[in-house]
Amino acid sequence: MDLSQKSVENVEYMIEKIKEKLKVLNFGAIKPSHFDEEMYEELKEIYEMVMKKKTFSPSEMQALAEELGNLRKK
């Protein structure tokens, strides 16, 4: 997967991988369709940070959820 290119497919891939890694229970709350390519770089930064870590504290999970919420389409 070449994440250096902005595309809908890459947004979908990153969102799905973030959800898997964070073990998101409410999968309906985070959908690839909620994000667009305008926020691609920010989403990619979150994706890379999430993929590097093995575990997350509750406060980190909250911060990530808030950040993803901020990136959602208005």
Summary of the structure (lengths in Angstrom):
residues: 74
radius of gyration: 11.5
end to end distance: 27.7
largest distance: 31.8
contacts: 160
relative contact order: 0.17
helix: 69%
strand: 0%
